[in-house]
Amino acid sequence: MVALSSIHTSNALISTHLPPHLVCVFLGGTSGIGESTLKALVSHAVQPKIYLVGRNKASAERIIEECKGLGPEGYAGGAEVIWLKADLSRMKAVEGVCEEIKKRESKVNLVLLSTGTPSFDRSLTPEGLHAFLATAYYDRTLLIAHLAPLLLNASASDSLARVVSVGCGCDEGIIYPTDFPALKIPFSAIRGHFGTLTTLTLEALAQNTVDASAGVTFIHANPGLVRTPYQDRMTGWFGVFARTLMWVKKMTGEAIGIEESGERHLHLLTSARYAPGGVPIEDGTLPAIRTNGLRAGDTQANDLDNASNSKPNDVIHRTTMNAVYSLDKNGEPAGHNIIGLLNKYREEGMIDKIWAWLKNEYDRVGVTLV
């Protein structure tokens, strides 16, 4: 587990160890984990420029106003937060947002993706996409693909280009290749299916949208149980269950506070533990992750049983320099079973199958993947 004290120490170094004027994109930042992470970033980074993308104008204006009082010493109010209005359940709107950002910027350093629609009835959007996946998967994948050239530029100029997708890291399970959209598979199987689909899609993006040696980090994060407005929007019996579970976990101390969650996700966005790039790791605090995808002491990639380090390799998959991680709520990597499952799917060509299916889905909707 990455101790909260270590996270605070690392985040406090952002203002002195990362370049000023980081360009950031937040999808789903008008409430919940996105909002708390955005405010944590503004509190620690020197004059960042943040694109806040979403539909809620009132929330966006409130956040922009509150950020005027935040910032590291000497730079309070220095952040520039720009709201871009978009219905992120519509892929054409997502594509439009990407075009607007590309007109304004030549690089993007950090991307946080925390959008979500609490729709569990397999309903479809007007574009014919599974409503739940539209804002938890399709929009995120499309945005990463379109902003890949800007991430590449950021890696070259600032040595920091990173994407964090808030989902269900370390909960990967059986994937259903005959039903990637998850419209027919059992409800109980959706989380495992979605977890694997997300992680392998990040690998596909790392392979197909940026040069293998670009040095871009892709993280599939698991926030744990965090009380956010998302639970309030859940309807029916599942909403009652989710809110009751959250209340119980809060009473037992197992729930994660929203401010802590923001600090933890900022750490994922900025720490060199998830190399390449980031705030250097303190001596004796956390072991460094080398650019070949191994923790200090490891001997061979993907050879967990023979590695000198007793813990599983933190990197689920790494090309020459790009890295993809699947992390649990404590910022720790997947274990042997999940790594083995993902390796099995790679050997079966699942990444190529997902990529081909995605291209067809986006073509049908009328947007372009790459």
FENFEN-V832974 format. One record per pair of residues at least 24 apart in sequence whose ideal C-beta (glycine too) atoms are under 8 Angstrom apart, sorted by the first residue. I is the first residue (numbers start at 1). J is the second residue. Records with the same first field share a line. If there is no record, write none. Layout:
I = J + J
This chain:
1 = 330 + 331 + 332
2 = 264 + 267 + 273 + 286 + 330 + 331 + 332
4 = 260 + 263 + 264
6 = 282 + 285 + 286
7 = 263 + 264 + 267 + 331
8 = 263
9 = 282 + 285
10 = 267 + 270 + 271 + 279 + 281 + 282
11 = 40 + 44 + 263 + 266 + 267 + 270 + 279
12 = 44
13 = 279 + 280
14 = 44 + 45 + 72 + 266 + 270 + 279
15 = 44 + 45 + 46 + 72 + 73 + 75
17 = 279 + 280
18 = 45 + 46 + 158 + 160 + 270 + 278 + 279
19 = 158 + 160
20 = 45 + 46 + 47 + 48
21 = 46 + 47 + 48 + 49
22 = 48 + 49 + 109 + 110 + 158 + 160
23 = 48 + 49 + 51 + 105 + 107 + 108 + 109 + 110 + 150 + 154
24 = 48 + 49 + 50 + 51 + 108 + 109 + 110 + 111 + 112
25 = 50 + 51 + 53 + 101 + 108 + 110 + 111 + 112 + 143 + 147
26 = 50 + 51 + 52 + 53 + 111 + 112 + 114
27 = 53 + 54 + 88 + 111 + 112 + 113 + 114 + 115 + 139 + 140 + 143
28 = 53 + 54 + 88 + 112 + 113 + 114 + 115 + 116 + 135 + 166
29 = 53 + 54 + 63 + 112 + 114
30 = 54 + 55 + 56 + 59 + 60 + 63
31 = 56 + 59 + 228 + 229 + 230
32 = 114 + 226 + 228 + 229 + 230 + 258
33 = 114 + 166 + 223 + 226 + 228 + 258 + 261 + 262 + 265
34 = 112 + 114 + 115 + 166
35 = 59 + 63 + 262
36 = 258 + 259 + 261 + 262 + 265
37 = 112 + 114 + 261 + 262 + 265 + 266 + 269
38 = 63 + 67 + 81 + 112 + 262
39 = 63 + 66 + 67 + 70 + 262
40 = 259 + 262 + 263 + 265 + 266
41 = 110 + 266 + 269
42 = 67 + 70 + 71 + 79 + 81
43 = 70 + 71 + 72
44 = 72 + 266
45 = 72 + 79
46 = 71 + 72 + 75 + 78
47 = 71 + 75 + 78 + 79 + 80
48 = 79 + 80
49 = 79 + 80 + 82 + 105
50 = 79 + 80 + 81 + 82
51 = 82 + 84 + 101
52 = 81 + 82 + 83 + 84
53 = 83 + 84 + 86 + 88 + 97
54 = 83 + 85 + 86 + 88 + 115
55 = 85 + 86 + 87 + 88
57 = 83 + 85
88 = 115 + 134 + 135 + 139
89 = 117 + 125 + 129 + 131 + 134 + 135 + 139
90 = 125 + 126 + 127 + 134
91 = 127 + 129 + 134 + 138 + 139 + 142 + 362 + 365 + 366 + 367
92 = 127 + 365 + 366 + 367
94 = 139 + 142 + 143 + 367
95 = 142 + 146 + 367 + 368
97 = 143
98 = 142 + 143 + 146 + 147
99 = 146
101 = 147 + 150
102 = 146 + 147 + 149 + 150
105 = 150
106 = 150 + 153
107 = 150 + 151 + 153 + 154 + 157 + 158
108 = 147 + 150 + 151 + 153 + 154 + 161
109 = 151 + 154 + 158 + 160 + 161 + 162
110 = 160 + 161 + 162 + 163 + 164 + 269 + 270
111 = 143 + 144 + 147 + 151 + 162 + 163 + 164
112 = 164 + 166 + 265 + 269
113 = 140 + 143 + 144 + 163 + 164 + 165 + 166
114 = 166
115 = 139 + 140
116 = 230
118 = 230 + 231 + 233 + 234 + 235 + 239
120 = 187 + 234 + 238
122 = 182 + 183 + 184
127 = 365
128 = 364 + 365
129 = 181 + 361 + 365
130 = 181 + 182 + 183
132 = 182
133 = 181 + 182 + 194
136 = 167 + 194
137 = 194 + 197 + 198 + 201
138 = 361 + 362
140 = 165
141 = 201 + 205 + 358 + 369
142 = 362 + 367 + 369
144 = 205 + 209 + 218
145 = 205 + 209 + 369 + 370
148 = 205 + 209 + 210 + 216 + 370
149 = 210
151 = 210 + 214 + 216
152 = 210 + 211 + 214 + 216
155 = 210 + 214 + 215 + 216 + 276 + 277
156 = 214
158 = 277
159 = 215 + 276 + 277
160 = 270 + 277 + 278
161 = 214 + 215 + 216 + 217 + 277
162 = 216 + 217 + 218 + 219 + 269 + 270 + 274 + 277 + 278
163 = 202 + 216 + 217 + 218 + 219
164 = 219 + 221 + 265 + 268 + 269
165 = 198 + 202 + 218 + 219 + 220 + 221
166 = 221 + 223 + 265
167 = 194 + 195 + 198 + 220 + 221 + 222
168 = 194 + 195 + 198 + 220 + 222
169 = 195 + 199 + 219 + 220 + 221 + 222 + 325 + 326 + 327 + 328 + 334
170 = 195 + 222 + 326 + 327 + 328 + 332 + 333 + 334 + 335 + 338
171 = 195 + 222
172 = 196 + 199 + 326 + 334 + 338 + 341 + 342
173 = 341
175 = 200 + 345 + 350
177 = 350 + 353
180 = 354 + 357
181 = 361
195 = 220 + 326
196 = 341 + 342 + 345
197 = 354
199 = 316 + 324 + 326 + 342
200 = 342 + 345 + 346 + 350 + 351 + 354
201 = 354 + 358
202 = 324
203 = 316 + 317 + 324 + 346 + 351
204 = 351 + 352 + 354 + 355 + 358
206 = 317 + 319 + 322 + 323 + 324
207 = 319 + 322 + 351
208 = 355 + 370
209 = 370
210 = 322
212 = 319 + 320 + 321 + 322
213 = 319 + 320 + 321 + 322
214 = 321 + 322
215 = 276 + 277 + 291 + 321 + 322
216 = 276 + 321 + 322 + 323
217 = 274 + 275 + 276 + 277 + 322 + 323 + 324 + 325
218 = 322 + 323 + 324 + 325
219 = 268 + 274 + 324 + 325 + 327
220 = 324 + 325 + 326 + 327
221 = 265 + 268 + 327
222 = 327 + 328 + 329
223 = 256 + 261 + 264 + 265 + 329
224 = 255 + 256 + 261 + 328 + 329 + 330
225 = 249 + 254 + 255 + 256 + 329
226 = 255 + 256 + 257 + 258 + 261
227 = 255 + 257 + 258
228 = 258
256 = 329
264 = 329 + 331
267 = 331
268 = 327 + 331
273 = 314 + 331
274 = 314 + 323 + 325 + 327
275 = 323
276 = 321 + 323
289 = 314 + 315 + 323
291 = 321
292 = 318
293 = 317 + 318 + 323
302 = 339 + 343
304 = 336 + 339
312 = 336 + 339
313 = 339
316 = 342
317 = 342 + 346
